[in-house]
Amino acid sequence: MKILDLPISTLAYIGDAVYELQIRLSLLKTHPAKAGTLHAEVIKLVNAEAQAKALHLISPYLSGFEIQLVKRAGNQSAPAARNVDPADYRQATAFETLIGYLYLEGDTKRLLDLLKKAHPDFIFETL
């Protein structure tokens, strides 16, 4: 399977799942709590606005290829999401796409490096 042949929506779908799992695991390591408490913290970080911010934080560290992938994903038409700024939604999709691509390519070192740049206080480990 060629990862770049997958639709942007598929890469973003996988990236969303990988990102959320990494955030959940990191929060669990640093703030052990009941599931409801953890979930409340996770939803603060796994939403369009927070993911757009994460993309902004990692942007200076992206390679030329990664920049092109992010631009391609950010330019895709997307359904309107309720209560979400369309620009944030596109940037979040671009962020998720990059995460999904790196995960499916098996480049976990790069994936974890970018996650650490987006969230320097978090602990991320390989999946």
N, C-alpha and C positions, 0 to 999 in steps of 0.2 A: 504494500500500500504506500503510495506517495502522499506524504502528509500535506504537502502544498496543494494537492488535487482536491482535498476535502473542502467543503463549503466553509466560509468564514463562520457561519452560525454553528457548525459542528465543532470547529476549533474553540470557539467561545464557550460552547456548552461544556466541553471537557475542561477548559481552563477555569470556568466558574467552579466546577466541582473540585478540582485540584486546589485552587486557591482557598476555597472555604474549608476544605479538610486541613490544609496547612495552618490556617488561622485557628481553627478549633484545637488542633493538637498543640500549637504554641501556647494558646491561652490556658489550656489544661495544665501544661508544664509549669507555667508561671503563676497561675491563679486557680488552683484546684477548688472547684465549687460544684454545686449541684447543676444538673443539666439546664434548668431554667435560667439560672444566673449566667452560665456560660453563653447560652443562646442570646441573651440580652446584649452581652458584650460583642458577640460575633456579628449580630445584625448591624452594629455600628460601623463595622469594618467591611462587611460584604454587602455593599449596596453601590449603586451607580456613582453617587457623589464621592464616596471614599475610594472607589476603584479609579475614578478619574484623577483624584489627587495622587494615588499611588503611581499611576502612569506618569504624571508630571514629575514626581520625585525620581523615577528611574530614567526618564528621558535622556539626561546628559550622558548616561552610561550605555546607551543602546548602540549596537553596531549598525552599519549601513543597511545590512539586510533586515535587521530587526526594525529599524525605522521604516523601511519600505512596507514590511508586513503590517505594522501598526497603522500606517497611513492607509493602506488598502482596506484594512478592517474598519477604520474610522470613517471611511467614505462609503461604506455599504449602507444601503437604505435599510432602515429598521422600523418595526412597528412602533407606534407612539406608546410610550409607557406612562401610566398614570402617575401624577405627582412627581415626575422626574424631568429635570431640564434635558431637552434633547441633546445638547452638546455633551453633557455629562454621560448620558446614555451611550452615545457613540464612542466616547473616550473609554468608558468602562468595557464596552464590547471589544475595543482595540486591545485593552489590557488583558482581558480574558483570552483573546485570541492568541496573544503572545505567550501567555502561560500555557495554554493548551498545546500550542505548537511545540514549545520546549519540552513539555512533558511527553508528548507522543514521539518526539525525536529521541527521547531518552537522555536529553541533555540536562540531567538533574543538577549538575554542578552549576550551570549557568542559571537555571531556574531558581535555585536556592540563593545564589548570589544576588539576583535581582530582588527577590523577596526580602532579603536582609537590607538592601538599599531602601526599599519602600517602608520597611518597619525595622529600624535599627535596634530597637529595644526587645524584639521578639526572638525566640529561639526556634530556628527552622532546621529540620533534619531530613535526610532522604526518606522517600516513601518506601 
